[in-house]
Amino acid sequence: MERINKNNYYLDICETILERGTCLRRNFAAIIVKNDEIISTGYTGAPRGRKNCSDLGYCRREELNVPRGTRYELCRSVHAEQNAIISARRQDMIGASMYLVGKEQASKNLVNNASPCALCKRFIINSGIEKVVIRDTKIEYRVIPVKEWVEKDDSLNGDGSY
């Protein structure tokens, strides 16, 4: 019997968690893992006590046809990465790994070339997380050392990513 590798194990858990997401465009889930233990999880959704887009039945960014990676101030949601980070103690995140999976709400396909937005990258850098593992296909994933984002801090692209 061949066992699933640890990265895909945690990415599969992310896929289950993102089903709790409330965004009408795309949902993400993030898991923070340290020493093979899940420290915290997060998914896309409005701040506690506020209505989600799924409750309202519309997405402001979708209505305005806002391109991916831009104008996040129009979004009601807190990103999955942010929700995972605010649910963990910093001392537990130092040297940890974050696993991230995103799916398009309409097609249920994985988000093509998924990456944390510029703001989430800053949260991840400050949290002390060491690497981010992002699912590209059911089997394939990318491992991004967070130090690369620190080293590239002079190059913010027009799409809000580094």
Secondary structure, 3 states (H helix, E strand, C coil): CCCCCHHHHHHHHHHHHHHHCCCCCEEEEEEEEECCEEEEEEECECCCCCCCHHHHCCCHHHHCCCCCCCCHHHCCCECHHHHHHHCCCHHHHCCCEEEEEEEECCCCCECCCCCCCHHHHHHHHHHCCCEEEEECCCCCEEEEEHHHHHHCCCCCCCCCCC
